[in-house]
């Protein structure tokens, strides 16, 4: 199946994507964390992530946008088109209250009227292809039924679907019955997204839904960066080797942040999230030590302990 790197705000920035490709290979489609408006203009640091020179080795990078209505989508699409984008991904799945309370992310799924006029966007930007990343709903798991017809004028190249509601965030049951119904009824290509944490998970989903066109992982690949490599190669990499590769990846990223950021506090705030979803991979003791580290010395000591703890 085709593989897709889900965008995670605060994690999968240009540097993360660059060094991940360097260590693990890049046979997947990548997305930028969402670009949003700030004071009526695309936020500059979001745009810098898309235009970064670190993206030069990425064969297919799609910028993602988050929006509350067609007017916001138009402004964001125009800015990205001016930077050479040929495809834009619509974030209709972010579950965090800061976005959903304003009708963005999965919050837009409960406001289908906000999607009226997508056909005009398609006509205004004939050189841009569109795709969608969404939940099955925000309040209810069947809201997708009202959304899919509204997407038709946009002619999305694919729709990536996480089978939870926005209200659930990342916990609770997966509404696989609703995903299966969506998969059967969708006139668009469908990508599966959600709770893909191991190569075995990927194989299980691929076998269960052969009509899906691909698999998308975010938290799973941040916690286990070798995830796509293992699935593609059809082998489970021994944990010692996975930890060695992960440490190498981390060290490349830390060196980059050390060269480009100012001060220990900034560097720590950027590098500590590297381990956020990796407790199962590196062990509870070093994971807790990393989270508690308040300075670089303690942080590096915690990271140095990972290999020995993982070997136990």
Secondary structure, 3 states (H helix, E strand, C coil): CEEEECCCCCCCCHHHHHHHHHHHCCCCEEECCCECEECCEECHHHHHHHHCHHHHHCCCEEEEEECCCHHHHHHHHHHHHHCCCCEEEEEECCCCHHHHCCCCHHHHHHCHHHHCCHHHHHHHCCCCEEEEEEEEECCCCCCHHHHHHHHHHHCCCCEEEEEEEHHHCCCCCCCHHHHHHHHHHCCCCEEEECCCCCHHHHHHHHHHCCCCCEEEECHHHHHCCCHHHHHHHCCCCCHHHHHHHHHHHHHHHHHHHHHHCCCHHHHHHHHHHHHCCCHHHHCHHHHHHHHHCCCHHHHHHHHHCHHHHHHC
